[in-house]
Amino acid sequence: MPELPEVETTRRGLAPHLIGRRVLGATLRRPDLRWPIAHEIVAELPGQRIAAVIRRAKYLLVEAETGSALLHLGMSGSLRVLPSMTAPGIHDHVDIALDSGKLLRFNDPRRFGCLLWQPVGTVHELLAGLGPEPLSEDFDGDHLWRLSRSRSAPVKNFLMDQSVVVGVGNIYAAEALFHAGIAPRRAAGRVSRARYAALAAAVKEILAHAITRGGTTLHDFLAPDGAPGYFEQELLVYGRAGERCKTCKTPLRSGALGQRATVWCPRCQR
């Protein structure tokens, strides 16, 4: 599933092509993805001008006058801006035509993505209760320390809890914990304030760097311009089970936490 840097890369790629453009129409080639596609996409969005393209957690919101199209890429979804006459492929489920002569196309082979609607002045239920953005000033070590008190869950699971902080998925949680020297299985409530400060700083640094490098190329993800991300070349633990730690040369261990694979260095992470 695309993580926050991939979604932010997508947002930055789409924004120049969408902001200020008027929507001429919407074509749905199927009525649903993970959930039924919101009827407002066809009934209300056409005729409106796109004011902004923003990201909240791993969701994208294409903001118009009366509401926002709320998109999630799911496990295999992608968005492209293409010439309006480009013939659709088998998994091209939605086209949003623009007055520029181009269209925004939503491709989703596995159909785990979504296309919903958020009216102006409301917060969609999928976005309610989310924690702060990891690159914002609201997220820091003190925030993690306060919420972690008395938590017995593994710190990696705690970091991936969307009510704690949004958008830190499996890849970047593993990498941040390695950079901070924290074992992923350590109870969240047993991590000190100082170590949480190091962890928050690692999250910010790694996510910001991944965004500049175009995200992480995994499975089906490609950026809107068709270029893959390059951060995968720099992963220190994720996907490297059994290989030697690049810092201390100790073989990396692996295991499952919350039904997700995790990899760590038994020497560098405590």
N, C-alpha and C positions, 0 to 999 in steps of 0.2 A: 504494500500500500504506500503511495507517495506520502512522504513526511513533510513537515513544515517547510523546509528549504525548497523542496520540489514545488509545493503549492505557491510559495512566495515567488519562485522563479517563473511559474506560470502566470501569476498576477502581473508581474513586471513586464512579461512578454506581451500580454494581452492589452494592457492599459492604453498604450499609445494608439492602438487600432480601434478601441471601443469608445473611449471618453470623447464626448461631444457628438458622437454619431447618433442618428435617429434610426430606430428599429422599424423596418418596413414590414416584417412579417416573421412568423415562426412556423416551421414545419416539424411535426412529430411523426416519426415513422413507426413508433410504437407508443402505447399509452402509459407505459411504466418503465422504471428502471428498478431500483431497490423498492421504491414505493411509487404509487401513481404520480405521474408528472402533473404539477399544479396547473389547473385550467387557466389561471391568469397568464401563463406564458403565451398562450394563443389569444385569449380574450382581452387582455389588458396591456401587455407589454408593447405590442405593435403600435406605432405612432408616437411613442415616448422617446425622449432623448436620454442617452446614458450619461449620468453625471459623474460617476466614479466607479472604480473597480477596487474593492477592498478585500482583505483577508481577515477572517476571525478564526483562530485555531487552524484547522485544516479545511475550512470552508471558504469559498469565494462568494462574494456578493456583488452582483452587477446592479448598481443602483440607478433607478429611474425616478420619474416624478412621483409616482404613487406607490412605489414599493421596489423591492429588490428581488431579482432572481437569485436564489440560494443554491449553489452547486457544491457537490462533493464528488471527487474523482473516483471514490471507491478503491478497488484493488487494481484496476487496469484502465481507468478512464483517462482521456486526454482531450484537450481543447485546442483547436487550430483556427486561425483566421485564413480563409482561402478565397480565391476568386468565386464570384457568385455562381458561375456555370460549372463548377467542379462537380463531377458526378459522384454520388455517394457510394461508399462501400457497404459491405454487409453489416458492419457494426456501427455505422454512422447513424445514430438514432435521432438526433435533433440538429436542426439548422436554424439559426437566427440571422435573418437577412438584414444588412445595414445599408444606409443610404450612400455609402462609399463605393458600392459595387462589390463589396466583399460580404462574407458570411462567417459567423462563429459556428463551428461544427463541434458537436459533442460525440465522441467515439467512446464506446464502453463495451468491450467484448463480453465481460463477465456480468455486466449489469448490476454491480454492487454500488454504483454511484447514485446520485439523486439530483433532481432539478425541482426545487420547491419555490415557494413565494413567501416573502416577508413584507407585509404592508407597512407603509410609512408610519412611524411612531410606535411600532411594536418590536418585540424581540421574539424570534422564532423559538419554539420549545427546544430545538436542538442546540441553540446557543445559550439558553438560560442556564445559570448555575456554573458556567465555565470559569476557570481561574484566570489569572492575569496572563498576558502575553509574555513569553520568556525574554524578549528583547526590550521590554518596557521597563520603566523605572519602578513599577509596582512589584517587580520580581527581583528578589535578592536573597542572600543567605538568611537574613532575619525572618523573612516570610516563610522560608522552608523550615527553619528551626521552630517557629511558633506553631505551625500546623503539625509538626512531627511529634510533638510531645505526647508520650504514652502510646505512640503507634508501634505496634509489634510487627507490622507487615515489612517485608524486605524493602530496603531503601530504593531499589530499582522500581518496584511496583508503585511505591509512593511517588516517585518522580514522574511516572507515567500516568498518574491519576489526573484526569482533565479538570477536576475541581481544585487541584493544587496549582497546577500550571498547565497551560494548553500547549499542544503541539510537540511535546517531547516524546517521540515514539521510541521503538525498540532500538533502532540503530544509534540514535544520538544519545539516548540514555546510557547505553553501554559505553560509548566513547567518552561521555562526560564523566562517568564514574571512574573510568580508567585515568583520565587526566587529573582527577581530584584525589586519586589514590584510595578510593572507597570500595570495599568489596560489595557487590550487588546484593548479596544475601544478608548483609548486616541489617538488623532491625532499625527502622527509620528513627525510632525514639532513642536509639543509642549512638546516634551521630551527633557530634558536638557542634556548637554554634560556629566555631572557627572552620570546621570541615564543611559545613553547609555553605559558608561564605565562599570557600574554594570551589564547591560544586556549582553554585549559581554562576560564578565567574566562568567556569568551564563550559557550562551550557550556553551562555551568551557568546563566548568566543567561538565555540565550535559551530553553532548555528549561523552566526554571522559569516564565518569563513565559508561554510558550506553554501550559503546563498551566493556569495561572490564567485564560487566555483561552479554554480549551476545545479547544486543538489547532488544527489547520489543516484547513479544509474542502476536500477534494479528491475529485472524482469521487463515490464511493459512501459516504464516511464520514459518519455522524451519531452524536452522542453517545447514550447509553442513554435519555435522556429525550426524544429526538427533536430536540434543538436542535443546530444546526450549530456548529462551532468558528468563532472569529473572528480567529485569528492571521493568516490569509491576507492580511488587509487591511494588515498591517504588514511583509510581506516586502520586503526591500530589493534582493535580486538574483534569487532563485529565480523562474523564470517570467517574467522581465522582459527577456529578451534583446532588444537593439536599442533599448531605452528608455534614457533618460538617468539616470545615477547620481544618487541623491537627495542625495548629499554634494557631488560636484564637477561634476556635469552632463555628464561624459564619457559617450558611448554605451557601454553595457555589451556586453561580448563574450560569446560562447557557444562551446561545443565539447563534445566527448564525452570522458569519462574513465571507463575501465572499463565501457564501454557504457552509461554514464549521462550524461544531459545536465547540463552545469554552466554557470553564468553568473558572471561576475566583472567587476570594474571594473579596467581596465588602469592606471589612475592611482592609485587608493586601495590596490590590492593588489599587493604586490611579493614 
